[in-house]
Amino acid sequence: MWIPPEVDDPGALHHPTRKSVGYFGAVRLRDGKFLFQREGTGFDAMTTWSFLRQLRHRRRRSGRRVVVIIDNAKLHAAWRAEQEPGFLLSYLPPYSPDLNLIERVWKLTLRLCLHNRYFPTLAGVMDAVEGQFAYWKQANELLRKLCTVA
């Protein structure tokens, strides 16, 4: 961007903070329903296990087979032996984020909820993101198509 020398440089609003929030997420491919869990303390083996237990509990209620496609992060690898019939963890090859379909959902979330917007507080970010996630909890064609490999 070019600015004439006699004009002061424009400033962008920002809030000086290093606070962040993270989410676990999964999409049911048959209908596009989205399941998420907020992580305020950070991602580690215990929070990953908590989310996987939530997915496993839903599988038990539905009685269907579940395959969770997951990357090879150390915190994910700790639970390789904790599988049960009907609940399978399928690991992606190392260094292949382009194969991780949930990354498409995160990119869409950023574009729809956070791109080119100013949030003075972290609570505003969480409200915007979780509002979209609440909408995606219902069956929707957008996420189903987004996470389908053709």
Secondary structure in CASP SS format (residue, H / E / C, confidence):
PFRMAT SS
TARGET T0000
AUTHOR 0000-0000-0000
METHOD secondary structure of the structure
MODEL  1
M C 1.00
W C 1.00
I C 1.00
P C 1.00
P C 1.00
E C 1.00
V C 1.00
D C 1.00
D C 1.00
P C 1.00
G C 1.00
A C 1.00
L C 1.00
H C 1.00
H C 1.00
P C 1.00
T C 1.00
R C 1.00
K C 1.00
S C 1.00
V C 1.00
G E 1.00
Y E 1.00
F E 1.00
G E 1.00
A E 1.00
V E 1.00
R C 1.00
L C 1.00
R C 1.00
D C 1.00
G C 1.00
K C 1.00
F E 1.00
L E 1.00
F E 1.00
Q E 1.00
R E 1.00
E E 1.00
G C 1.00
T C 1.00
G C 1.00
F C 1.00
D C 1.00
A H 1.00
M H 1.00
T H 1.00
T H 1.00
W H 1.00
S H 1.00
F H 1.00
L H 1.00
R H 1.00
Q H 1.00
L H 1.00
R H 1.00
H H 1.00
R H 1.00
R H 1.00
R H 1.00
R H 1.00
S H 1.00
G C 1.00
R C 1.00
R C 1.00
V E 1.00
V E 1.00
V E 1.00
I E 1.00
I E 1.00
D C 1.00
N C 1.00
A C 1.00
K H 1.00
L H 1.00
H H 1.00
A H 1.00
A C 1.00
W C 1.00
R C 1.00
A C 1.00
E C 1.00
Q C 1.00
E E 1.00
P C 1.00
G C 1.00
F E 1.00
L E 1.00
L E 1.00
S E 1.00
Y E 1.00
L C 1.00
P C 1.00
P C 1.00
Y C 1.00
S C 1.00
P H 1.00
D H 1.00
L H 1.00
N C 1.00
L C 1.00
I H 1.00
E H 1.00
R H 1.00
V H 1.00
W H 1.00
K H 1.00
L H 1.00
T H 1.00
L H 1.00
R H 1.00
L H 1.00
C H 1.00
L H 1.00
H C 1.00
N C 1.00
R C 1.00
Y C 1.00
F C 1.00
P C 1.00
T C 1.00
L H 1.00
A H 1.00
G H 1.00
V H 1.00
M H 1.00
D H 1.00
A H 1.00
V H 1.00
E H 1.00
G H 1.00
Q H 1.00
F H 1.00
A H 1.00
Y H 1.00
W H 1.00
K C 1.00
Q C 1.00
A C 1.00
N C 1.00
E H 1.00
L H 1.00
L H 1.00
R H 1.00
K H 1.00
L H 1.00
C C 1.00
T C 1.00
V C 1.00
A C 1.00
END
